[in-house]
Amino acid sequence: MNIAQQLFVVFFAICWGTSSNAWPRWKPFHWTFVFEIAQVRRRVGLSMLLLNICPIVYFAVVLAWLGNGGPAVGTLGVVQSLREVIRGVSPAFAVFGFYRIWFGLIERRSVLFYLTDATLPAELVGVEPTSDTLKLGQRWWRMNVLFGALYVLVPLIAVWLLQY
């Protein structure tokens, strides 16, 4: 692996781990109720797509793309070091973008993904979050999707501009 690939692997892992620390509140993978509650089923499906599959595919594509050229060893000058850091670190931030997009889609139609306090069965209070307890609204969903897309796309542009 070249320097940019090594940096990407490390920082992608860090960013994915950091991002996943925000997930417990939302219970994106609440497998316990996936066969009982339609909202949970939809939420798990969206989560599998945007929080698992998309990041894995993105990782594979970027890792392969970064493999086209670039130094693997040796002493680098300041400019070349900066180039490799930008190429390797910036695409790792896309993980935050996938989470932002997921969150924006959840906000857009929260009733598709969460029950309300009024519809939550009494035995699930405190176990399954609701759109009311999470204080989900539609007001900012577009901004979350927009900035999520920017987190995914802007680093790809940087890698493209700095390609060998």
C-alpha positions as YAML, in Angstrom:
chain: A
units: angstrom
residues:
- id: 1
  name: MET
  ca: [0.00, 0.00, 0.00]
- id: 2
  name: ASN
  ca: [1.17, 3.50, -0.72]
- id: 3
  name: ILE
  ca: [1.21, 6.32, 1.83]
- id: 4
  name: ALA
  ca: [-2.21, 7.75, 0.88]
- id: 5
  name: GLN
  ca: [-3.82, 4.31, 1.13]
- id: 6
  name: GLN
  ca: [-2.31, 3.71, 4.56]
- id: 7
  name: LEU
  ca: [-3.52, 7.09, 5.82]
- id: 8
  name: PHE
  ca: [-6.96, 6.46, 4.35]
- id: 9
  name: VAL
  ca: [-7.30, 3.07, 6.05]
- id: 10
  name: VAL
  ca: [-6.36, 4.46, 9.47]
- id: 11
  name: PHE
  ca: [-8.47, 7.62, 9.26]
- id: 12
  name: PHE
  ca: [-11.48, 5.82, 7.75]
- id: 13
  name: ALA
  ca: [-11.48, 3.46, 10.73]
- id: 14
  name: ILE
  ca: [-11.21, 6.37, 13.15]
- id: 15
  name: CYS
  ca: [-14.02, 8.31, 11.46]
- id: 16
  name: TRP
  ca: [-16.31, 5.28, 11.23]
- id: 17
  name: GLY
  ca: [-15.72, 4.51, 14.90]
- id: 18
  name: THR
  ca: [-16.35, 8.12, 15.87]
- id: 19
  name: SER
  ca: [-19.52, 8.29, 13.79]
- id: 20
  name: SER
  ca: [-20.87, 5.05, 15.19]
- id: 21
  name: ASN
  ca: [-20.66, 6.50, 18.72]
- id: 22
  name: ALA
  ca: [-23.67, 8.69, 17.80]
- id: 23
  name: TRP
  ca: [-25.79, 5.73, 16.73]
- id: 24
  name: PRO
  ca: [-26.99, 4.22, 20.04]
- id: 25
  name: ARG
  ca: [-29.45, 7.04, 20.68]
- id: 26
  name: TRP
  ca: [-31.13, 6.43, 17.31]
- id: 27
  name: LYS
  ca: [-31.01, 2.60, 17.44]
- id: 28
  name: PRO
  ca: [-30.46, 2.29, 13.70]
- id: 29
  name: PHE
  ca: [-29.96, -1.48, 13.98]
- id: 30
  name: HIS
  ca: [-32.66, -2.41, 16.49]
- id: 31
  name: TRP
  ca: [-32.77, -6.03, 15.35]
- id: 32
  name: THR
  ca: [-34.86, -7.10, 18.35]
- id: 33
  name: PHE
  ca: [-38.02, -5.61, 16.82]
- id: 34
  name: VAL
  ca: [-37.23, -5.89, 13.11]
- id: 35
  name: PHE
  ca: [-39.91, -8.57, 12.57]
- id: 36
  name: GLU
  ca: [-42.51, -6.89, 14.77]
- id: 37
  name: ILE
  ca: [-42.48, -3.17, 13.94]
- id: 38
  name: ALA
  ca: [-42.60, -1.85, 10.36]
- id: 39
  name: GLN
  ca: [-40.83, 1.38, 11.35]
- id: 40
  name: VAL
  ca: [-37.91, -0.57, 12.80]
- id: 41
  name: ARG
  ca: [-37.75, -2.72, 9.65]
- id: 42
  name: ARG
  ca: [-37.53, 0.39, 7.45]
- id: 43
  name: ARG
  ca: [-34.99, 2.01, 9.77]
- id: 44
  name: VAL
  ca: [-32.78, -1.11, 9.77]
- id: 45
  name: GLY
  ca: [-33.01, -1.31, 5.97]
- id: 46
  name: LEU
  ca: [-31.99, 2.32, 5.54]
- id: 47
  name: SER
  ca: [-29.22, 1.84, 8.13]
- id: 48
  name: MET
  ca: [-27.85, -1.25, 6.39]
- id: 49
  name: LEU
  ca: [-27.71, 0.69, 3.12]
- id: 50
  name: LEU
  ca: [-26.30, 4.04, 4.32]
- id: 51
  name: LEU
  ca: [-24.32, 3.05, 7.41]
- id: 52
  name: ASN
  ca: [-22.91, -0.31, 6.25]
- id: 53
  name: ILE
  ca: [-23.10, -0.99, 2.50]
- id: 54
  name: CYS
  ca: [-22.38, 2.50, 1.15]
- id: 55
  name: PRO
  ca: [-19.33, 3.07, 3.38]
- id: 56
  name: ILE
  ca: [-17.91, -0.36, 2.49]
- id: 57
  name: VAL
  ca: [-18.35, 0.23, -1.26]
- id: 58
  name: TYR
  ca: [-16.95, 3.76, -0.91]
- id: 59
  name: PHE
  ca: [-13.97, 2.40, 1.02]
- id: 60
  name: ALA
  ca: [-13.18, -0.19, -1.65]
- id: 61
  name: VAL
  ca: [-13.49, 2.32, -4.50]
- id: 62
  name: VAL
  ca: [-11.34, 4.98, -2.82]
- id: 63
  name: LEU
  ca: [-8.73, 2.46, -1.69]
- id: 64
  name: ALA
  ca: [-8.40, 1.19, -5.27]
- id: 65
  name: TRP
  ca: [-8.35, 4.74, -6.67]
- id: 66
  name: LEU
  ca: [-5.61, 5.80, -4.26]
- id: 67
  name: GLY
  ca: [-3.58, 2.81, -5.39]
- id: 68
  name: ASN
  ca: [-3.01, 4.40, -8.78]
- id: 69
  name: GLY
  ca: [0.37, 6.03, -8.20]
- id: 70
  name: GLY
  ca: [1.83, 7.82, -5.27]
- id: 71
  name: PRO
  ca: [4.90, 7.12, -3.19]
- id: 72
  name: ALA
  ca: [5.05, 3.99, -1.08]
- id: 73
  name: VAL
  ca: [8.27, 4.66, 0.84]
- id: 74
  name: GLY
  ca: [11.05, 7.17, 1.10]
- id: 75
  name: THR
  ca: [11.55, 10.69, 2.27]
- id: 76
  name: LEU
  ca: [8.98, 13.17, 1.07]
- id: 77
  name: GLY
  ca: [9.23, 16.92, 0.84]
- id: 78
  name: VAL
  ca: [6.73, 19.19, 2.55]
- id: 79
  name: VAL
  ca: [4.57, 19.68, -0.55]
- id: 80
  name: GLN
  ca: [4.48, 15.97, -1.41]
- id: 81
  name: SER
  ca: [3.74, 15.09, 2.22]
- id: 82
  name: LEU
  ca: [0.84, 17.54, 2.28]
- id: 83
  name: ARG
  ca: [-0.44, 16.09, -0.99]
- id: 84
  name: GLU
  ca: [-0.40, 12.55, 0.40]
- id: 85
  name: VAL
  ca: [-2.09, 13.63, 3.63]
- id: 86
  name: ILE
  ca: [-4.89, 15.37, 1.73]
- id: 87
  name: ARG
  ca: [-5.29, 12.39, -0.61]
- id: 88
  name: GLY
  ca: [-5.37, 9.90, 2.26]
- id: 89
  name: VAL
  ca: [-7.19, 11.72, 5.05]
- id: 90
  name: SER
  ca: [-9.86, 13.80, 3.30]
- id: 91
  name: PRO
  ca: [-11.85, 10.89, 1.80]
- id: 92
  name: ALA
  ca: [-12.10, 9.30, 5.23]
- id: 93
  name: PHE
  ca: [-14.46, 12.07, 6.32]
- id: 94
  name: ALA
  ca: [-17.13, 10.70, 3.98]
- id: 95
  name: VAL
  ca: [-18.28, 8.43, 6.80]
- id: 96
  name: PHE
  ca: [-19.73, 11.50, 8.51]
- id: 97
  name: GLY
  ca: [-21.50, 12.30, 5.25]
- id: 98
  name: PHE
  ca: [-23.23, 8.93, 5.08]
- id: 99
  name: TYR
  ca: [-24.45, 9.46, 8.66]
- id: 100
  name: ARG
  ca: [-25.69, 13.00, 7.81]
- id: 101
  name: ILE
  ca: [-27.58, 11.68, 4.78]
- id: 102
  name: TRP
  ca: [-29.10, 8.90, 6.90]
- id: 103
  name: PHE
  ca: [-30.12, 11.43, 9.54]
- id: 104
  name: GLY
  ca: [-31.60, 13.81, 6.95]
- id: 105
  name: LEU
  ca: [-33.73, 11.04, 5.44]
- id: 106
  name: ILE
  ca: [-34.89, 10.02, 8.91]
- id: 107
  name: GLU
  ca: [-35.84, 13.64, 9.63]
- id: 108
  name: ARG
  ca: [-37.69, 13.98, 6.33]
- id: 109
  name: ARG
  ca: [-40.19, 11.25, 7.16]
- id: 110
  name: SER
  ca: [-39.64, 10.32, 10.80]
- id: 111
  name: VAL
  ca: [-42.99, 8.53, 11.08]
- id: 112
  name: LEU
  ca: [-41.75, 5.99, 8.53]
- id: 113
  name: PHE
  ca: [-38.83, 5.07, 10.80]
- id: 114
  name: TYR
  ca: [-40.07, 5.67, 14.37]
- id: 115
  name: LEU
  ca: [-43.33, 5.25, 16.24]
- id: 116
  name: THR
  ca: [-44.74, 8.25, 18.08]
- id: 117
  name: ASP
  ca: [-45.26, 8.40, 21.85]
- id: 118
  name: ALA
  ca: [-49.00, 7.84, 21.22]
- id: 119
  name: THR
  ca: [-48.47, 4.68, 19.13]
- id: 120
  name: LEU
  ca: [-45.64, 3.10, 21.13]
- id: 121
  name: PRO
  ca: [-46.83, 0.05, 23.11]
- id: 122
  name: ALA
  ca: [-46.44, 0.54, 26.86]
- id: 123
  name: GLU
  ca: [-43.99, -2.37, 27.20]
- id: 124
  name: LEU
  ca: [-41.60, -0.66, 24.78]
- id: 125
  name: VAL
  ca: [-41.37, 2.68, 26.60]
- id: 126
  name: GLY
  ca: [-37.69, 3.30, 27.30]
- id: 127
  name: VAL
  ca: [-36.69, 0.45, 24.98]
- id: 128
  name: GLU
  ca: [-37.64, 1.80, 21.54]
- id: 129
  name: PRO
  ca: [-37.10, 5.51, 20.83]
- id: 130
  name: THR
  ca: [-39.93, 7.51, 19.29]
- id: 131
  name: SER
  ca: [-39.97, 10.46, 16.93]
- id: 132
  name: ASP
  ca: [-41.27, 12.51, 19.87]
- id: 133
  name: THR
  ca: [-38.52, 11.56, 22.35]
- id: 134
  name: LEU
  ca: [-35.87, 12.07, 19.67]
- id: 135
  name: LYS
  ca: [-37.42, 15.45, 18.83]
- id: 136
  name: LEU
  ca: [-37.28, 14.80, 15.12]
- id: 137
  name: GLY
  ca: [-38.55, 17.48, 12.81]
- id: 138
  name: GLN
  ca: [-38.50, 18.15, 9.10]
- id: 139
  name: ARG
  ca: [-37.13, 21.67, 9.19]
- id: 140
  name: TRP
  ca: [-33.44, 20.92, 8.56]
- id: 141
  name: TRP
  ca: [-33.51, 17.63, 6.68]
- id: 142
  name: ARG
  ca: [-32.38, 19.22, 3.39]
- id: 143
  name: MET
  ca: [-29.32, 20.78, 5.05]
- id: 144
  name: ASN
  ca: [-28.33, 17.44, 6.56]
- id: 145
  name: VAL
  ca: [-28.60, 15.69, 3.19]
- id: 146
  name: LEU
  ca: [-26.78, 18.55, 1.44]
- id: 147
  name: PHE
  ca: [-23.85, 18.64, 3.85]
- id: 148
  name: GLY
  ca: [-23.77, 14.85, 3.95]
- id: 149
  name: ALA
  ca: [-23.42, 14.79, 0.17]
- id: 150
  name: LEU
  ca: [-20.68, 17.43, 0.40]
- id: 151
  name: TYR
  ca: [-18.78, 15.31, 2.94]
- id: 152
  name: VAL
  ca: [-18.86, 12.45, 0.44]
- id: 153
  name: LEU
  ca: [-18.21, 14.36, -2.79]
- id: 154
  name: VAL
  ca: [-15.73, 17.13, -1.93]
- id: 155
  name: PRO
  ca: [-12.98, 14.72, -0.80]
- id: 156
  name: LEU
  ca: [-13.43, 12.74, -4.00]
- id: 157
  name: ILE
  ca: [-12.86, 15.94, -5.96]
- id: 158
  name: ALA
  ca: [-9.72, 16.60, -3.92]
- id: 159
  name: VAL
  ca: [-8.43, 13.09, -4.64]
- id: 160
  name: TRP
  ca: [-9.23, 13.54, -8.32]
- id: 161
  name: LEU
  ca: [-7.40, 16.88, -8.45]
- id: 162
  name: LEU
  ca: [-4.36, 15.41, -6.71]
- id: 163
  name: GLN
  ca: [-4.22, 12.15, -8.63]
- id: 164
  name: TYR
  ca: [-1.00, 10.95, -10.24]
...
